[in-house]
Amino acid sequence: MTTACLFLLLFGCMLIGMPIAIALGLSSVVTILLFSSDSLASISLKLYAALSGHYTLLAIPFFILASSFLQTGGVAKRIIRFALSLVGFVRGGMAMASVIACMIFAAVSGSSPATVAAIGSIAIVGMVKAGYPQSLAAGVVGNAGTLGILIPPSIVMLVYSAATEVSAARMFMAGFLPGLLMGLMLMVAIYIVARIMKIPCQPWTGFGEIFRSGFSASGGLMLIVIVLGAIYGGIASPTEAAAVSTLYAFGVCVWGYRDMGPLKNDPWREKGESFPALLVRNIFKIIVTLPKIITDKEINKVVLDSAKVSIMLLFIIANAMLFAHVLTTERIPHHIAEIIVQWGLSPWMFLVVVNILLLIAGNFMEPSAIILIMAPILFPIALKLGIDPIHLGIIMVVNMEIGMLTPPVGLNLFVISGVTGKSMGWAIKACLPWLCVLLVFLGLITYIPQISMFLPEFLDKLHGY
């Protein structure tokens, strides 16, 4: 009765158009009042504890702010130039370069829509000018942009870690090989399509351009080394690394590349300037501009937009944690786990059910909300069936990637539509053929667990666990 009431209220509220956060909170509160002995005071305490009790969640606003600085600060165009120098000479190389650029930007942003917006706004126009069909360009970027939540650091992985109490660092490590494999599969598909459609390739620009573009993009690329190096080197936790990434991204965009802020478009070196003079002049400029940063409209807008996104996401998380509290208190996951075990489902059959449920949910809900609702239910069942929770987490994240491209709530579709100025229907048609690659990839990740588990297990052996 309690389970029926909870889920009927939740889905009923969602069907009438209520925001997911309110639907989660309202269904939880009503269920507590009707069927539980908990007081209203305990609800407010749980809402507070949901955010204050999970140190890992503090990383989310930091990664969102760092992503906003990088997205606004011109890092994407330098990453694209570097990717083009690597594979632009291959047939379909510009599209492959877009995939590589998405993989690199994903590793510094942690957000799928941010990756599509940053890379797509530049790469799609460039591919169309080079003779690519616009639908092919948009479809490639839309699908490659989903790597933003698979390649670490990933905001969705942090949400899963908070919901299930698994290690965020191990989740990040588990996303590496799947992210590389998915990028490789997309590039192979691009090469085949490019050969069939006779899409032209760019001229070879030489190793000099690789070094020049690599140096130009090094400001963004170093963020990968700093964040992941700090986490896996045992120097910092994911939350501490996220805080450092925000400061670094701010410094690179405002004082390094100077694509935003009071020094916008001011070159680092004047013509014929000596190195000591360059150093003194730039240190002086940085000191002088410090007070101006506080009043800079562009920087303030980035911070304000990031704060809005963070508040929205954390409000969803707080209400979802209350929902998870009701599930746990009423032992709903335990009862569901017992029923499924009694059915005699094997692990592979259970994973088929999981994928179907998540693919359906991905059509209607935002990834973080799905993770927060489904993870507390699926987690204990997976443990009883001997499925590693890290492997389950990667399966859920890959399903969320596909959900980013399925209507009516596919976030990447909205971004593609906005970047190209086309309708949602056009964006769906552009992304649909490449979605087949993601579905094959989902099958591989689901039934070859070593793709996800190799690096975490290798890391455990190195640390003697």
C-alpha positions in Angstrom: 0.0 0.0 0.0 2.8 2.4 0.9 4.7 1.6 -2.3 1.6 2.1 -4.4 0.8 5.4 -2.8 4.4 6.7 -3.2 4.8 5.9 -6.8 1.2 6.7 -7.9 1.6 10.2 -6.3 5.0 10.7 -7.9 4.0 9.7 -11.5 0.6 11.4 -11.1 2.3 14.7 -10.2 4.7 14.4 -13.1 1.9 13.7 -15.6 0.1 16.9 -14.7 3.3 18.8 -15.4 4.6 19.4 -11.9 8.4 20.0 -11.7 10.3 16.8 -10.9 11.8 18.3 -7.7 8.3 19.3 -6.3 6.8 15.9 -7.4 9.5 14.0 -5.5 9.2 16.1 -2.4 5.3 16.2 -2.3 4.9 12.4 -2.9 7.5 11.7 -0.1 5.8 14.1 2.4 2.3 12.8 1.8 3.5 9.2 2.2 5.3 10.0 5.4 2.2 11.8 6.8 -0.2 8.9 5.8 1.9 5.8 6.5 4.9 6.7 8.7 5.3 7.7 12.3 7.9 10.3 11.4 7.1 13.9 12.3 7.1 17.0 10.0 10.3 18.1 11.9 12.1 15.0 10.7 11.2 15.9 7.0 12.9 19.3 7.4 15.9 17.7 9.1 16.2 15.1 6.3 16.1 17.9 3.6 18.9 19.7 5.4 20.9 16.5 6.0 20.5 15.5 2.3 22.8 18.3 1.2 25.0 18.9 4.3 25.7 15.2 4.9 27.1 14.5 1.4 30.5 16.1 1.1 30.8 14.8 -2.5 27.8 16.9 -3.6 29.8 20.1 -3.0 31.8 19.2 -6.1 28.8 19.8 -8.3 28.5 23.6 -8.2 32.3 23.9 -8.6 32.3 21.7 -11.7 29.3 23.6 -13.1 31.1 27.0 -12.6 34.3 25.7 -14.1 32.4 24.4 -17.1 30.7 27.8 -17.5 34.0 29.6 -17.6 35.5 27.2 -20.1 32.4 27.3 -22.3 32.3 31.1 -22.3 36.1 31.7 -22.3 37.1 30.4 -25.8 38.7 27.1 -24.6 36.5 25.1 -27.1 37.9 26.7 -30.3 41.5 26.0 -29.2 40.6 22.4 -28.4 38.9 22.0 -31.8 42.0 23.4 -33.6 44.2 20.9 -31.7 41.8 18.0 -32.6 41.8 19.1 -36.3 45.6 19.0 -36.4 45.5 15.4 -35.2 42.9 13.8 -37.6 41.8 16.5 -40.0 43.7 14.9 -42.9 41.7 11.6 -42.6 38.5 11.3 -44.7 35.8 12.5 -42.4 38.5 14.0 -40.3 36.6 17.2 -39.3 33.8 15.1 -37.9 36.4 12.9 -36.1 38.0 16.0 -34.7 34.7 17.1 -33.3 34.4 13.8 -31.5 37.9 14.2 -30.1 37.2 17.8 -29.1 34.0 16.6 -27.3 36.0 13.9 -25.5 38.6 16.5 -24.3 36.0 19.1 -23.4 34.0 16.5 -21.5 37.1 15.8 -19.5 37.3 19.4 -18.3 33.5 20.2 -18.0 31.6 17.2 -16.7 28.5 18.3 -18.5 26.9 17.0 -21.7 24.8 20.0 -22.7 27.8 22.3 -22.0 30.0 20.1 -24.3 27.4 20.2 -27.1 26.9 23.9 -26.8 30.7 24.8 -26.6 31.9 22.4 -29.4 28.8 22.4 -31.5 28.6 26.2 -31.9 32.0 26.2 -33.6 32.4 22.7 -35.1 29.0 22.4 -36.9 29.6 25.7 -38.8 33.1 24.6 -39.7 32.0 21.2 -41.0 29.2 22.7 -43.1 31.7 25.2 -44.7 34.0 22.2 -45.5 31.2 20.4 -47.4 29.6 18.2 -44.7 25.8 17.9 -44.7 24.5 20.0 -41.7 22.4 17.1 -40.4 25.5 14.8 -40.3 27.5 17.5 -38.5 24.8 18.1 -35.9 24.2 14.4 -35.4 27.8 13.7 -34.8 28.2 16.5 -32.3 24.9 15.7 -30.5 26.0 12.1 -29.9 29.6 12.8 -29.1 28.5 15.5 -26.7 26.9 12.8 -24.5 30.5 11.9 -23.5 30.2 14.9 -21.1 28.6 12.6 -18.5 30.7 9.5 -19.2 34.3 10.7 -19.3 35.4 11.9 -15.9 34.9 14.2 -14.1 31.1 13.7 -14.5 28.3 15.5 -12.6 26.0 12.5 -13.1 28.6 10.2 -11.7 28.9 12.4 -8.6 25.1 12.2 -8.2 25.2 8.4 -8.4 28.0 8.3 -5.8 25.9 10.4 -3.5 22.8 8.2 -4.0 24.6 4.9 -3.4 27.6 5.8 -1.2 30.1 4.3 -3.7 33.5 5.9 -4.3 33.3 8.9 -6.7 37.0 8.4 -7.6 36.3 4.7 -8.6 33.3 5.8 -10.7 35.5 8.4 -12.4 38.2 5.7 -13.1 35.5 3.3 -14.4 34.3 5.9 -17.0 37.7 6.2 -18.8 37.8 3.1 -21.0 34.1 3.2 -21.9 34.5 6.9 -22.8 37.4 6.1 -25.1 35.7 3.1 -26.6 32.5 5.1 -27.4 34.6 7.9 -29.0 36.5 5.3 -31.1 33.2 3.6 -32.2 31.8 6.9 -33.3 35.0 7.7 -35.3 34.9 4.3 -37.1 31.3 4.9 -38.0 32.2 8.5 -39.3 35.0 7.1 -41.4 32.7 4.5 -43.0 30.0 7.1 -43.7 32.6 9.6 -45.0 33.9 7.0 -47.5 30.4 6.2 -48.7 29.4 9.9 -49.0 32.8 10.9 -50.4 33.2 13.6 -47.9 36.5 15.5 -48.5 39.4 15.6 -46.1 41.6 18.5 -45.0 45.2 18.8 -46.1 47.9 17.6 -43.7 49.2 20.6 -41.7 52.3 19.0 -40.4 53.7 18.3 -36.9 54.4 22.0 -36.4 50.7 22.8 -36.4 50.1 19.9 -33.9 52.7 21.4 -31.5 51.4 25.0 -32.0 47.7 24.1 -31.6 48.6 21.8 -28.6 50.5 24.7 -26.9 47.5 27.0 -27.6 45.1 24.5 -26.1 47.4 23.6 -23.2 45.5 26.0 -20.8 42.4 23.8 -21.1 44.3 20.5 -21.4 46.2 21.1 -18.2 42.9 21.1 -16.3 42.5 17.4 -17.1 46.0 16.7 -15.6 45.3 18.9 -12.6 41.9 17.5 -11.6 42.4 13.8 -12.4 46.1 13.9 -11.4 45.1 15.3 -8.0 42.3 12.8 -7.4 44.3 9.6 -8.4 47.6 10.9 -7.0 45.9 11.0 -3.6 46.5 14.7 -3.3 42.9 15.8 -3.3 39.4 14.5 -3.0 37.0 15.0 -6.0 35.4 18.0 -4.1 38.8 19.6 -3.5 39.9 19.0 -7.1 36.6 20.6 -8.3 37.3 23.7 -6.2 40.8 23.9 -7.7 39.4 23.4 -11.2 37.1 26.4 -10.8 39.9 28.7 -9.8 42.1 27.4 -12.6 39.4 27.7 -15.2 38.7 31.3 -14.0 42.4 32.1 -14.2 42.9 30.6 -17.7 39.9 32.4 -19.2 40.3 35.8 -17.5 44.1 36.2 -17.3 45.4 33.4 -19.6 43.4 33.4 -22.8 41.8 36.7 -21.9 38.6 35.9 -23.8 36.5 37.4 -21.1 36.8 40.0 -18.2 38.6 43.3 -18.0 41.6 42.2 -20.1 39.4 40.8 -22.9 41.4 40.5 -26.2 44.5 42.1 -24.6 47.5 40.2 -26.0 50.1 38.7 -23.5 53.1 39.9 -25.6 53.6 43.2 -27.4 55.6 43.3 -30.6 59.4 43.0 -29.9 58.9 42.9 -26.1 61.6 41.2 -24.0 60.6 38.4 -21.6 61.3 40.4 -18.3 59.3 43.3 -19.6 56.5 41.0 -20.6 56.5 39.4 -17.2 56.4 42.7 -15.3 53.8 44.2 -17.5 51.4 41.2 -17.2 51.8 40.8 -13.4 51.1 44.6 -13.1 47.9 44.2 -15.3 46.6 41.2 -13.3 47.0 43.1 -10.0 45.4 46.3 -11.5 42.4 44.3 -12.9 41.6 42.4 -9.7 39.1 45.1 -8.4 37.5 45.4 -11.8 36.7 41.7 -11.9 34.0 42.1 -9.2 32.0 44.5 -11.4 32.7 42.9 -14.8 29.3 42.1 -16.3 30.4 39.0 -18.3 32.0 37.3 -15.3 29.0 38.1 -13.1 26.7 36.7 -15.7 28.7 33.4 -15.8 28.6 33.1 -12.0 24.9 34.0 -11.8 23.9 31.4 -14.5 26.1 28.7 -12.8 24.4 29.5 -9.5 21.0 29.1 -11.0 21.9 25.7 -12.5 23.5 24.6 -9.2 20.5 25.6 -7.1 18.1 23.9 -9.5 20.1 20.6 -9.4 20.7 20.6 -5.7 17.0 21.3 -5.0 16.2 18.2 -7.1 18.9 16.2 -5.2 17.5 17.3 -1.8 14.0 16.2 -2.6 15.2 13.0 -4.2 17.2 12.2 -1.1 13.9 12.6 0.9 12.3 10.2 -1.6 15.1 7.7 -1.1 14.7 8.1 2.7 11.0 7.0 2.4 12.1 4.1 0.2 14.7 3.0 2.8 12.5 3.5 5.9 9.7 1.5 4.3 12.2 -1.1 3.1 10.7 -0.9 -0.4 14.0 -1.7 -2.3 14.5 -4.7 0.1 11.0 -6.0 -0.7 11.4 -5.5 -4.5 14.8 -7.2 -4.3 13.3 -10.2 -2.6 10.5 -10.4 -5.3 13.0 -10.3 -8.1 15.3 -12.9 -6.5 12.2 -15.1 -6.1 11.4 -14.8 -9.8 14.8 -16.4 -10.4 16.0 -13.7 -12.8 19.7 -14.3 -13.7 22.0 -11.2 -13.7 21.9 -10.8 -17.5 18.1 -10.9 -17.5 18.0 -8.4 -14.7 20.3 -6.1 -16.7 18.0 -6.3 -19.7 15.1 -5.1 -17.4 17.3 -2.3 -16.0 18.2 -1.1 -19.5 14.6 -1.1 -20.7 13.4 0.8 -17.6 16.2 3.4 -17.9 15.7 3.9 -21.6 12.0 4.5 -21.0 12.7 6.9 -18.1 15.3 8.7 -20.2 12.5 9.9 -22.5 10.7 11.8 -19.8 13.1 12.8 -17.1 16.4 14.6 -16.5 19.4 12.2 -15.9 20.2 13.3 -12.3 16.5 12.8 -11.3 16.5 9.3 -12.8 19.7 8.3 -11.1 18.4 9.6 -7.7 15.0 7.7 -8.0 16.2 4.5 -9.6 19.7 3.9 -8.0 18.3 3.3 -4.4 15.9 0.7 -5.9 18.3 -1.1 -8.3 21.4 -0.9 -6.1 20.4 -3.6 -3.4 19.0 -5.9 -6.1 22.3 -5.7 -8.1 24.2 -6.5 -4.9 22.1 -9.6 -4.3 22.7 -10.8 -7.8 26.4 -10.3 -7.6 26.6 -7.3 -9.9 29.3 -4.8 -9.0 27.8 -1.4 -8.0 30.4 0.5 -10.1 29.4 -1.6 -13.2 25.8 -0.8 -12.5 26.7 2.9 -12.2 28.4 3.0 -15.6 25.4 1.1 -17.2 23.1 3.8 -15.7 25.3 6.6 -17.0 25.3 5.2 -20.5 21.5 4.9 -20.5 21.4 8.5 -19.4 23.6 9.4 -22.4 21.0 7.8 -24.7 18.3 9.7 -22.7 20.0 12.9 -23.7 19.1 12.2 -27.3 15.5 10.9 -27.0 12.4 13.2 -27.1 10.6 14.8 -25.5 13.1 15.7 -22.7 16.5 15.1 -24.5 18.6 18.0 -23.3 21.2 17.6 -26.2 18.4 17.8 -28.7 17.4 21.2 -27.4 21.0 22.4 -27.5 21.4 21.2 -31.1 18.2 22.9 -32.1 19.4 26.1 -30.5 22.9 26.0 -32.0 21.7 25.2 -35.6 18.4 27.3 -35.5 16.5 24.2 -36.7 13.4 22.6 -35.3 13.3 19.9 -32.7 12.1 17.4 -35.3 15.1 18.2 -37.5 17.5 17.7 -34.5 15.9 14.3 -33.7 16.3 13.1 -37.3 19.9 14.3 -37.4 20.9 12.5 -34.2 18.8 9.3 -34.7 21.2 7.4 -37.1 24.2 7.9 -34.8 22.1 6.7 -31.8 22.4 3.2 -33.2 26.1 3.3 -32.3 25.3 4.2 -28.7 22.8 1.3 -28.5 25.5 -1.1 -29.6 27.9 0.5 -27.1 25.3 0.0 -24.3 25.2 -3.7 -25.1 28.9 -4.0 -24.9 29.1 -2.1 -21.6 26.3 -4.1 -20.1 27.6 -7.6 -20.9 31.4 -7.0 -20.9 31.9 -5.6 -17.3 35.7 -5.6 -17.6 35.4 -2.6 -19.9 34.2 -0.6 -16.9 35.9 -2.6 -14.1 39.5 -3.0 -15.5 40.9 0.4 -14.4 39.2 0.5 -10.9 40.4 -3.1 -10.2 43.9 -2.2 -11.5 43.9 0.8 -9.2 42.8 -1.4 -6.2 45.7 -3.8 -6.9 48.2 -0.9 -7.0 47.0 0.3 -3.6 47.1 -3.3 -2.2 43.3 -3.7 -1.7 
